[in-house]
Amino acid sequence: MEIKKNPIVALENYSKFFMLLGLSLSLLVVYLALEHESSANDSDLRASVSLVNLDLENENIPITPPPETTPPPEPQQPQSIMDKIEIVKDEKKIIETVLKSTEIGEKDAIIIKDPRLTSEIVEVVEKEEVVEDVPFAIIEEAPIFPGCTGSREERKICLSDKVSKHVHKEFNANLAQELGLAPGKQKIYIIFTIDKNGDVANILARATHKSLEKEAIRVINLLPKMTPGKQRNRPVGVKYSLPITFNVE
């Protein structure tokens, strides 16, 4: 039968308690030692201070009187200005010099005497800047067809519509049959200028038959006078191209 120890009698259960007790006792010993050293240092410091005070009381410091200073000499009074002024009798007449003004009036003329400037002044006439005809696609202000209103872009579109309707109305559609052209699509290319006076000029036409070119030129010449186009706020000629397409049956 195994003999068991009573838990109350077993010292292993109190090992932590003994360790804490020993640590507390060691800290107490260290604290008492530090307190003893600090009290000893304080007593030494008081003793040294009292000795220094005794030395100062016993030491006799001689009193030295301040040095004697002589007062500065009194400043001499400056000589009066009236003593230096001498009165001289007027023996000579003073001639006053009159200075003439060098300012030029508004009505005074400036005459430059230079032999190099004897030639006559030639008036320079500025040449008027010549602006070439501007294509219709890039003109700032397109020509205005009679009856067209609105913004710049609206007037530009209106001009194209008016020219197309004019050509469709005035062109002789029976000319192709009279000329005996082959059936099919026919094209006429027209280029003309709306000059800076608003008139149609420089008409060029290209087609498969000379009679078609003449008819196209005749139709374009019937266009009314327009308001000229502008580039940089100056009237200029405007180039306009128009293709005419029709079918021959």
BELKA-V93272 format. One record per backbone hydrogen bond with DSSP energy under -0.5 kcal/mol. CO is the residue of the C=O (numbers start at 0). NH is the residue of the N-H. E is the energy in kcal/mol with one decimal. If there is no record, write none. Layout:
[[CO,NH,E] [CO,NH,E]]
//
This chain:
[[1,3,-0.5] [5,8,-0.7] [5,9,-1.5] [9,12,-0.6] [10,13,-1.7] [11,14,-1.3] [13,17,-2.2] [14,18,-2.0] [15,19,-2.1] [16,20,-2.2] [17,21,-2.3] [18,22,-2.1] [19,23,-2.2] [20,24,-2.1] [21,25,-2.2] [22,26,-2.0] [23,27,-1.9] [24,28,-1.9] [25,29,-2.0] [26,30,-2.2] [27,31,-2.2] [28,32,-1.8] [29,33,-2.1] [30,34,-2.2] [31,35,-1.7] [32,36,-1.8] [33,37,-2.2] [34,38,-1.8] [35,39,-1.5] [36,40,-2.1] [37,41,-1.9] [38,42,-1.7] [39,43,-1.8] [40,44,-2.2] [41,45,-2.1] [42,46,-1.8] [43,47,-2.1] [44,48,-2.0] [45,49,-2.1] [46,50,-1.8] [47,51,-1.9] [48,52,-2.1] [49,53,-1.7] [50,54,-1.9] [51,55,-1.9] [52,56,-1.8] [53,57,-1.8] [54,58,-1.4] [58,60,-0.6] [59,61,-0.6] [61,63,-0.6] [79,82,-0.8] [79,83,-0.5] [80,83,-1.1] [80,84,-0.8] [85,87,-0.6] [88,90,-0.9] [92,94,-0.6] [93,95,-0.6] [95,97,-0.6] [96,98,-0.6] [97,99,-0.5] [104,107,-0.7] [108,110,-0.6] [109,111,-0.6] [110,112,-0.6] [111,113,-1.0] [113,116,-2.0] [114,117,-0.9] [120,122,-0.6] [122,124,-0.6] [123,125,-0.6] [128,130,-0.7] [129,131,-0.5] [133,238,-1.9] [134,137,-1.0] [134,138,-0.7] [139,141,-0.5] [140,229,-2.2] [142,144,-0.6] [143,226,-2.1] [144,147,-2.4] [150,154,-2.6] [151,155,-2.0] [152,156,-2.1] [153,157,-2.2] [154,158,-2.1] [155,159,-1.6] [156,160,-2.1] [157,161,-2.4] [158,162,-2.4] [159,163,-2.1] [160,164,-2.4] [161,165,-2.2] [162,166,-2.3] [163,167,-2.3] [164,168,-1.8] [165,169,-2.4] [166,170,-2.2] [170,172,-1.0] [171,174,-1.1] [172,175,-0.6] [173,177,-1.9] [174,178,-2.0] [175,179,-0.5] [175,180,-2.0] [176,179,-0.6] [183,247,-3.3] [185,245,-2.3] [187,189,-0.5] [187,243,-3.3] [188,205,-2.1] [189,241,-3.1] [190,203,-3.1] [191,239,-3.3] [192,194,-0.8] [192,200,-2.9] [193,237,-2.1] [194,197,-2.0] [197,225,-2.6] [198,194,-2.4] [200,192,-3.1] [203,190,-2.8] [205,188,-2.6] [208,212,-1.4] [209,213,-2.3] [210,214,-2.2] [211,215,-2.1] [212,216,-2.2] [213,217,-2.3] [214,218,-2.1] [215,219,-2.0] [216,220,-2.0] [217,221,-0.6] [218,221,-0.9] [219,222,-1.7] [225,227,-0.5] [226,143,-1.9] [228,235,-2.2] [229,140,-2.1] [230,233,-0.8] [233,230,-2.5] [235,228,-0.6] [236,133,-2.7] [237,193,-2.8] [238,135,-1.9] [239,191,-2.7] [241,189,-1.8] [242,244,-0.5] [243,187,-2.7] [245,185,-3.5] [246,248,-0.6] [247,183,-2.8]]
//
